[in-house]
């Protein structure tokens, strides 16, 4: 095992870079709710946020301005302030002795950096060199459900359509949805600033830049590359369409999975019912299936509408629908679970 795989202190010093953002706030909540052992929590953000006070475990913590010396004595550093900040400061944190769990896209496709969803590929943590990448929110949520199926049966193709919430674009996007919805209900003008289109009572193709060669946008290409990497299938055929929908904080997706062999919905349901991080919501009698309103604030990925894909006469394809909280399993919770796994490894 790599010498940097484990963390020696039983109660580490933890830092959060980007502590005032939506994911940063959720990281703080996860650490408190899951009672993660720590001796100190340092909250780091831009100079304009320095001095703000955040409650944590009955005390008030003051936000500090991020600088080159912020990581002295830090054992675990969560980064959630964007790729530019991560590229600059994550190597400094590693050099100072911290284990960095980075929520940006900066290192996800670096072969030297594990890309980890603990329910899917926790073994990848055994060989990190101080830096671990947290996946794209869609890839993280999807692979919680896909990994146990891949481990039992061989997946030969995936097709996904996503219904992505405002939280994926941060707290300012969530506020724009709230304000835009209020304006629409009041029949008053509202000019969007975060998104290129009106968000309230609307949906549109994910606003990431389109790749002119493939016609796919950047979000879709991330989902393809990262899902392949997490599942350990570098050439797995994957088709993705990513859509923004007017939901505050849980992503949903329609997934069609083609297997090498004939498979039944009952087999899929039984496998996922025993899988960590999955909760089956599949009540055909009452037409009750996964919904973002029920996934919001939850740790589990909700999976349902499990059925044979009638578009594949071979009987090898299964369609299903899932919802997962983008701020939790799609970001903060996954990062905290990585830290918990590091803490559990004997030094």
C-alpha positions in Angstrom: 0.0 0.0 0.0 1.2 3.5 -0.9 2.7 5.3 2.1 0.3 8.1 1.6 -2.8 5.9 1.5 -3.8 6.3 5.2 -4.0 9.2 7.6 -2.3 8.7 10.9 -4.2 11.1 13.3 -7.3 9.5 14.9 -8.7 13.0 14.9 -7.3 14.9 11.9 -7.2 18.5 11.1 -9.5 19.1 8.2 -9.7 22.1 5.8 -12.4 23.0 3.3 -11.4 25.2 0.4 -14.5 26.9 -1.0 -16.3 26.7 2.3 -18.9 29.4 1.4 -20.2 27.7 -1.7 -23.1 25.3 -2.0 -20.9 22.2 -1.9 -18.7 23.7 0.8 -21.8 24.2 3.0 -22.8 20.7 2.3 -19.4 19.4 3.3 -19.7 21.1 6.6 -23.1 19.6 7.1 -21.9 16.1 6.2 -19.0 16.3 8.6 -21.3 17.3 11.4 -24.1 14.8 10.6 -21.8 11.8 10.1 -19.8 12.8 13.2 -16.5 12.5 11.3 -13.7 12.6 13.9 -11.5 15.7 13.7 -9.5 17.9 16.0 -10.0 21.1 14.1 -11.9 22.4 11.0 -10.4 25.2 9.0 -12.8 27.0 6.6 -11.0 28.6 3.6 -12.4 30.9 0.9 -11.7 34.0 -1.0 -10.6 37.2 0.8 -14.1 38.7 0.3 -15.6 35.9 2.4 -12.9 36.1 5.1 -14.3 36.9 8.5 -17.7 35.3 8.0 -18.8 33.1 10.8 -20.2 29.5 10.3 -21.6 27.4 13.1 -20.2 23.9 13.5 -20.8 21.4 16.4 -21.9 24.1 18.8 -19.0 26.5 18.0 -18.6 29.4 15.6 -15.8 29.0 13.0 -14.4 32.0 11.2 -13.7 31.8 7.4 -10.1 32.4 6.6 -8.7 33.8 3.3 -7.0 31.0 1.3 -3.3 31.5 0.8 -0.1 29.5 0.1 0.4 28.8 3.8 -3.1 27.6 4.6 -2.3 23.9 4.7 0.4 23.7 7.4 -0.7 21.0 9.9 -3.7 20.0 7.7 -4.3 16.2 7.4 -7.3 16.3 5.0 -8.2 19.1 2.6 -11.4 19.2 0.7 -11.3 21.4 -2.4 -14.5 22.8 -3.9 -13.6 26.1 -5.4 -13.2 25.2 -9.1 -10.4 23.8 -11.3 -8.3 26.9 -11.4 -8.0 27.1 -7.6 -7.4 23.3 -7.4 -4.6 23.4 -9.9 -2.8 26.2 -8.0 -3.4 25.2 -4.4 -3.9 21.4 -4.3 -0.2 20.6 -5.0 0.7 23.0 -2.2 -1.6 21.2 0.2 -0.1 17.8 -0.8 3.4 19.2 -0.4 2.4 20.3 3.1 1.4 16.8 4.0 -2.4 16.9 3.5 -4.5 14.3 1.7 -6.4 16.3 -0.9 -9.9 15.3 -2.0 -10.7 17.5 -5.0 -14.2 18.1 -6.2 -13.2 20.0 -9.4 -12.5 18.6 -12.9 -8.8 19.5 -12.6 -7.4 16.0 -12.0 -10.2 13.6 -12.8 -8.6 12.2 -16.0 -5.0 12.2 -14.6 -4.1 8.5 -14.5 -1.9 9.2 -11.5 -4.9 10.4 -9.5 -7.6 8.0 -8.4 -11.1 8.9 -9.4 -13.2 7.4 -6.7 -16.8 6.5 -5.8 -16.4 4.4 -2.6 -19.4 2.1 -3.4 -17.9 1.5 -6.9 -14.1 1.4 -6.8 -12.9 2.0 -3.3 -9.9 -0.2 -4.0 -8.5 2.6 -6.2 -7.7 4.5 -3.0 -4.9 2.1 -2.1 -2.5 3.7 -4.5 -3.0 7.4 -4.3 -0.1 9.8 -3.9 -1.8 12.4 -1.7 -4.5 13.5 -4.2 -7.9 11.9 -4.9 -10.4 13.2 -7.4 -14.1 13.4 -6.7 -16.1 12.6 -9.9 -18.6 14.7 -11.9 -21.9 14.6 -10.1 -23.7 12.6 -12.8 -20.9 10.0 -13.0 -20.9 9.7 -9.2 -24.6 9.2 -8.8 -24.9 6.9 -11.8 -22.0 4.6 -10.9 -23.5 3.9 -7.4 -26.2 2.0 -9.3 -24.1 0.8 -12.3 -21.1 -0.6 -10.4 -22.9 -3.5 -8.6 -24.5 -4.5 -11.9 -21.1 -4.3 -13.8 -19.5 -6.4 -11.0 -22.2 -9.2 -11.4 -22.9 -9.0 -15.2 -20.8 -7.5 -18.0 -22.2 -4.2 -19.3 -21.8 -3.8 -23.0 -23.4 -0.4 -23.6 -25.0 2.5 -21.7 -27.4 5.2 -22.7 -28.3 8.0 -20.3 -30.5 11.1 -20.4 -30.0 13.4 -17.5 -32.3 15.8 -15.8 -29.9 18.1 -13.9 -30.8 20.5 -11.1 -29.7 24.0 -10.4 -27.3 23.0 -7.6 -24.9 21.6 -10.2 -24.1 25.2 -11.2 -23.8 26.3 -7.6 -25.6 28.5 -5.1 -26.0 31.4 -7.5 -27.8 29.2 -10.0 -30.2 27.9 -7.2 -30.9 31.5 -6.3 -31.5 32.4 -10.0 -34.1 29.6 -10.1 -35.8 30.9 -7.0 -35.9 34.4 -8.3 -36.9 33.5 -11.8 -39.7 31.3 -10.5 -41.0 34.1 -8.3 -40.9 36.5 -11.2 -42.7 34.1 -13.5 -45.5 33.6 -11.0 -45.8 37.3 -10.5 -45.7 37.8 -14.3 -42.8 40.3 -13.9 -39.7 40.6 -16.2 -36.6 38.6 -15.1 -33.3 38.6 -17.0 -31.2 35.4 -16.2 -27.6 36.0 -15.4 -26.2 32.6 -14.6 -27.8 30.6 -17.5 -28.3 31.6 -21.1 -32.0 30.8 -21.0 -35.0 31.3 -18.7 -34.9 28.5 -16.1 -38.3 28.7 -14.4 -40.9 26.4 -16.0 -38.4 25.6 -18.7 -35.7 23.1 -19.5 -32.8 23.3 -21.9 -29.7 21.4 -23.1 -26.8 21.6 -20.5 -25.1 24.9 -21.0 -21.5 23.5 -21.2 -19.6 24.4 -24.4 -20.4 22.2 -27.4 -17.5 20.2 -28.9 -17.8 21.0 -32.7 -16.3 17.6 -33.7 -18.7 15.4 -31.8 -21.7 17.7 -31.1 -21.6 16.6 -27.5 -21.2 19.3 -24.8 -18.5 19.3 -22.1 -20.8 17.9 -19.4 -21.7 14.9 -21.6 -18.1 14.2 -22.5 -17.1 14.3 -18.8 -19.8 11.8 -18.0 -18.6 9.4 -20.7 -15.0 9.6 -19.7 -15.4 9.5 -16.0 -18.0 6.7 -16.0 -15.7 4.6 -18.1 -12.9 5.2 -15.7 -14.8 4.5 -12.5 -16.3 1.3 -13.9 -12.9 0.2 -15.3 -14.2 -0.1 -18.8 -12.1 2.4 -20.9 -13.9 1.6 -24.2 -17.4 1.1 -23.0 -19.9 2.6 -25.5 -21.9 5.4 -23.8 -24.4 7.8 -25.2 -25.4 10.8 -23.1 -27.8 13.7 -23.4 -27.5 16.2 -20.5 -30.5 18.6 -19.8 -31.0 21.3 -17.2 -34.4 21.1 -15.5 -35.9 23.6 -12.9 -35.2 21.5 -9.8 -33.1 22.9 -7.0 -30.8 20.1 -5.9 -31.2 16.5 -7.1 -30.2 15.1 -10.4 -32.3 12.4 -12.1 -31.5 10.3 -15.1 -33.1 7.7 -17.4 -30.6 4.9 -18.0 -30.7 2.0 -20.5 -28.1 -0.7 -19.9 -27.2 -3.4 -22.4 -25.6 -6.5 -21.0 -23.7 -9.3 -22.6 -26.3 -11.8 -21.6 -30.1 -12.0 -21.1 -31.1 -10.3 -17.9 -34.5 -9.9 -16.1 -35.8 -6.9 -14.1 -36.1 -9.2 -11.1 -32.4 -10.0 -11.2 -31.6 -6.3 -11.4 -33.9 -5.4 -8.6 -32.5 -8.1 -6.3 -28.9 -7.0 -7.0 -29.5 -3.3 -6.4 -31.6 -4.0 -3.3 -28.5 -5.4 -1.7 -26.1 -2.7 -3.1 -24.6 -0.1 -0.7 -25.9 3.4 -1.3 -29.0 2.4 -3.3 -32.6 2.5 -2.3 -35.2 0.8 -4.5 -38.3 3.0 -5.2 -40.2 0.9 -7.7 -43.9 0.8 -6.9 -45.7 0.1 -10.1 -49.1 -0.2 -8.4 -49.1 3.4 -7.2 -46.8 4.7 -10.0 -44.3 5.8 -7.4 -40.8 5.9 -8.7 -37.6 8.0 -8.0 -38.2 11.8 -7.8 -35.8 14.6 -7.0 -38.1 15.9 -4.3 -37.6 12.7 -2.4 -33.9 12.3 -3.2 -33.0 15.8 -2.0 -31.2 15.7 1.3 -30.8 11.9 1.1 -27.6 10.0 1.0 -28.9 7.0 -1.1 -29.4 7.0 -4.8 -33.1 6.2 -5.5 -33.6 3.6 -8.3 -36.8 2.4 -9.9 -38.8 2.0 -13.1 -36.7 -1.2 -13.6 -38.0 -2.8 -16.7 -37.0 -4.7 -19.9 -36.2 -2.4 -22.7 -38.7 -3.3 -25.4 -36.5 -1.6 -28.0 -34.0 -4.5 -27.7 -35.7 -7.8 -28.8 -32.7 -9.8 -27.6 -33.8 -9.2 -23.9 -30.3 -8.1 -22.9 -31.3 -4.4 -22.1 -32.8 -3.0 -19.0 -34.2 0.5 -18.6 -34.4 2.3 -15.2 -34.8 5.7 -13.7 -32.8 7.1 -10.8 -32.5 10.2 -8.7 -29.6 11.4 -6.4 -28.8 14.5 -4.4 -26.3 16.4 -6.5 -24.9 18.3 -3.4 -24.5 15.1 -1.4 -23.7 11.9 -3.3 -22.9 14.0 -6.4 -20.3 16.1 -4.5 -19.9 16.6 -0.7 -21.1 13.2 0.6 -18.9 11.3 -1.8 -15.9 13.4 -0.8 -16.6 12.8 2.9 -17.0 9.0 2.3 -13.5 9.1 0.7 -12.1 10.7 3.8 -13.8 8.2 6.0 -12.3 5.4 3.9 -8.8 7.0 4.3 -9.4 7.3 8.1 -10.4 3.6 8.3 -7.2 2.3 6.7 -4.7 1.2 9.4 -1.6 3.4 9.4 
